Amino acid sequence: EVLEGVLSILADRKRWTRDAMARDRYSRAVEENDEGACRWCLLGAGWRVNRDMFWSELEHVIVDDWYETLSRHAGPFRPQDVNDWLVYQGGGYVAMLDCLCGAIDTLRAQVAA
């Protein structure tokens, strides 16, 4: 439910950012819940939707798999680094969106089982 809310925010590429939790219309870094925020990174969008539930869903469907993979490639890894790590590896927005959609599919499969 929360990850789908994140997807509804980030499905429009113009609402996505990097190197900050969120940005305003002047591209200044702001808090994810700032009333002027209009673009978010993966984590910022998750926190905007529901900070506590985002971590819960993320831990169950993404973090374990991503942590292992990203740690091999990037050294010490924190879950909040996913958005920017994908960008710096050349995947950018498309890679972030693919990972988010994959996480939603995984969560749906877990619920259905």
C-alpha positions as CSV (number, residue, x, y, z in Angstrom):
1,E,0.0,0.0,0.0
2,V,2.8,2.5,0.9
3,L,5.0,1.4,-2.0
4,E,2.1,2.0,-4.4
5,G,1.7,5.5,-2.9
6,V,5.4,6.1,-3.6
7,L,4.9,4.8,-7.1
8,S,2.0,7.3,-7.6
9,I,4.3,10.1,-6.6
10,L,7.4,9.0,-8.6
11,A,5.7,7.6,-11.7
12,D,6.1,11.1,-13.2
13,R,9.8,11.6,-13.8
14,K,9.4,15.3,-13.1
15,R,8.5,14.5,-9.5
16,W,11.8,12.6,-8.8
17,T,15.1,13.9,-7.6
18,R,18.4,12.8,-6.3
19,D,21.0,13.9,-3.7
20,A,18.2,15.2,-1.5
21,M,15.1,13.8,0.2
22,A,13.0,16.4,-1.6
23,R,13.3,19.6,-3.6
24,D,11.1,22.7,-4.1
25,R,10.3,24.4,-7.4
26,Y,13.7,26.2,-7.2
27,S,15.6,22.9,-6.8
28,R,16.5,23.7,-3.2
29,A,16.7,20.7,-0.9
30,V,13.8,20.7,1.5
31,E,12.3,18.2,4.0
32,E,10.0,15.5,2.4
33,N,6.9,17.0,4.1
34,D,7.7,20.6,3.3
35,E,4.6,22.2,1.7
36,G,6.8,23.5,-1.1
37,A,8.3,20.1,-1.9
38,C,7.5,19.0,-5.5
39,R,10.2,16.4,-6.2
40,W,11.3,13.5,-4.0
41,C,13.9,10.7,-4.0
42,L,12.8,7.1,-3.3
43,L,13.2,7.5,0.4
44,G,11.7,11.0,0.6
45,A,8.6,9.9,-1.3
46,G,8.3,6.9,1.1
47,W,8.6,9.1,4.1
48,R,6.1,11.5,2.7
49,V,3.5,8.7,2.2
50,N,4.0,7.0,5.6
51,R,7.4,7.1,7.3
52,D,6.9,4.1,9.6
53,M,5.0,1.8,7.2
54,F,7.5,2.6,4.4
55,W,10.4,1.2,6.4
56,S,8.3,-1.9,7.3
57,E,7.4,-2.6,3.7
58,L,10.8,-1.8,2.4
59,E,12.5,-4.1,4.9
60,H,10.4,-7.0,3.9
61,V,10.7,-6.8,0.1
62,I,13.7,-4.8,-0.8
63,V,16.4,-4.2,1.8
64,D,17.6,-7.8,2.3
65,D,18.1,-8.4,-1.4
66,W,19.4,-5.0,-2.2
67,Y,21.7,-4.8,0.8
68,E,23.5,-8.0,-0.2
69,T,23.8,-7.0,-3.9
70,L,24.7,-3.3,-3.3
71,S,27.2,-4.1,-0.5
72,R,29.1,-6.3,-2.9
73,H,29.4,-3.5,-5.4
74,A,29.4,-0.3,-3.3
75,G,30.9,-1.3,0.0
76,P,29.0,-0.4,3.2
77,F,25.4,0.3,2.2
78,R,22.5,2.0,4.0
79,P,18.9,1.4,2.7
80,Q,18.5,5.1,2.3
81,D,21.3,5.1,-0.3
82,V,19.3,3.1,-2.8
83,N,18.0,6.0,-4.9
84,D,21.4,7.7,-5.3
85,W,23.4,4.4,-5.7
86,L,21.2,3.5,-8.7
87,V,21.8,6.9,-10.2
88,Y,25.6,6.8,-9.8
89,Q,25.7,3.3,-11.4
90,G,24.1,4.8,-14.5
91,G,20.6,3.5,-14.1
92,G,19.0,6.7,-12.8
93,Y,15.3,7.2,-12.8
94,V,14.5,4.1,-14.9
95,A,16.5,1.8,-12.5
96,M,14.8,3.3,-9.5
97,L,11.4,2.8,-11.0
98,D,12.2,-0.8,-12.0
99,C,13.3,-1.6,-8.5
100,L,10.2,0.1,-7.0
101,C,7.9,-1.8,-9.3
102,G,9.8,-5.1,-8.5
103,A,9.3,-4.4,-4.8
104,I,5.6,-3.9,-5.3
105,D,5.3,-7.2,-7.3
106,T,7.2,-9.0,-4.6
107,L,5.0,-7.6,-1.8
108,R,1.9,-8.5,-3.8
109,A,3.2,-12.1,-4.2
110,Q,3.9,-12.3,-0.5
111,V,0.4,-11.2,0.4
112,A,-1.2,-13.6,-2.1
113,A,0.8,-16.6,-0.7
